[in-house]
Amino acid sequence: MADAALRGHQALTRAHVEGRDPVIEETPAEMTGTITYFTPQSGERVLEWTGGMRASEGSLQELAMYWQRIPDFAIERYRIYPSETGWVQVVYWGGTSEDGEHHRAEEVDVVDTDDDFNVVRYEVFSDKAQWMNLVAYAYDRPVEELGNYGDMIAETEA
């Protein structure tokens, strides 16, 4: 499940680079439900899960934020570590900007599932400064002038 989701993200960028409209697959009903979502930056919250690790409209919009100046921004590589209760994925993002500079950022996601492999908890760990510097580059603005990360995504047209 994790491998397919990450490959789906990569496919969105391939389509973008090839000049095609990235296509979002419909999220299967078994991948939806209520989960606990956690990041150190915003804490823990319960939300409706819509298969968030899959390529979705939200993930397309987030990628489009970076594609403004890093047209091939994508998951360059990843590692998945299965466990008894889910998996951990280490995701290496990157791409080359218009001026030939390579930009990168990493994240670690810890995913817990129930006995039927439904996601029940999703934790995202990343270096906030690293990602905000990347957003600052994408928007060609100083970090101090940026708003909330989620708001920056919402401003972007996919």
N, C-alpha and C positions, 0 to 999 in steps of 0.2 A: 504494500500500500504506500509506504513512504517513498520508495524508489519511483513508483509511477507518478506520484505527485511532484517530485522534484524534476523528473523528466518532462512533465507537463509545463513547468515553469520555463525550462530550457526551450521547449517548442515555441512558446510565445515569443521569445527573443529571436529564434531562427526565422519565424514568419515575419517579424518586424524588419529584420536585416534584409530579407529577400523581397521586401516591399509588399508582402501580403498582409491582410488584416488578421491579427491573431484571433484564433477561434477558441471560445470557452466551451468546454464540455459541461453538460448538465450534471449537477452533483447528485449522486445516487441517494435515495431516501435513507438508506442505512448509514450514511455518513453524516446525518444531521442529528441534532438534539442539543441538550443543555450540557455545557462543559464549564470547568473552572479554568480560566485563562490567567496567567501570571507573567509579569515582567518586573524586574527590580525597579524600573523607572516609574511604573504606574501601579504596582501592587497587584493584588488578586481581585478578580471580579468574575461573576457568573454571567455567561452570555449564551445566546443561541448559536450553536455551532452550525456552520453551513459548509463543512468540508474545507475550512480555511486554509489548510496546507495545500489543497489542490489549486490548480490554476483557476482563478475566479475573476469576476469583474473587479473586485478590490485589488487583487494581485496584479491584474493588468494595469490598473490605474497607478499602482505603486511603481511598476516597472516603467511606465510611460513618463513618470516624474524624472527618472534617471536618463531615459532615452533622449530627453531634450538636448543633452550635450554629450552623452555616452551612448551612442546608438546600439552598441552590442552588449550593453550591461545585462548580465545574466548570471546564473549559477554556473561557475566554471568547473567546479568539482565538489564532491560531497562524500562523506562517509556515514554509514548507518551502523549503529551498534544495537542489535536486538537485546531485549531483556525479558525476564519473566512477566513483566507488567507493561510492556510497550516497547519503546525504542528511544535512542538518542541519535540525533542527526547533527553532524557538523557540516555547515554549509559555507562554502567559499564563493563569494560574489565578486564580480569584477567586470571590467570592460575598458576599452581604449577610447579616449576622448578625441574630439575633432583635432586637437593639437598633438596627438600621438602619445599622450601621457596615459599610463595604465593606472586605473583607480581600482581599489579593492576594499572589501569589508568582509567580516566574518560574523557568524552567529552560531549558537548552539541551541538546539531545541530539544526539550525533554518531553516526550509524549507518553502519557499513561493511558492504558485501555482497560476496559472491563473484560470479563470472561468471553464475551462475544466479539472482541477486538474493536468495539466502538470506542472512539476517543472520549475520555472523561476529564482529562486534564492536559493542558498544553502550556509549557513554560518556554519563554524565549529569553535567552541571555546574549547580550551583545554590548559592545563598547559604544555608548551613546555618542560620545564625542567623535568617534570614527565615522559613524553614520551621519551625524549632523554636518560634518565637514564635507561628506559626499553630497548631501542635499544642498549645501551652500554652493558647491561647485555646479551642480545641476541647474540651480537657479541664478547663478552668477551674482550672489549676494553674500555679504559677510554673515557668519553664523549668528551674530548678535541681532541681525534683522529678521531672522527666521522665526516663525511661530512654532506651534506644536506640530510634531511629526505627522500625526493623523490629519491635521488641518492642511498640511502641505500636500498630502496625497489627495485630499478632497478637492483641492484647487486645480488639480491636473486633469486634463481631458484625455481619456484613454483612446 
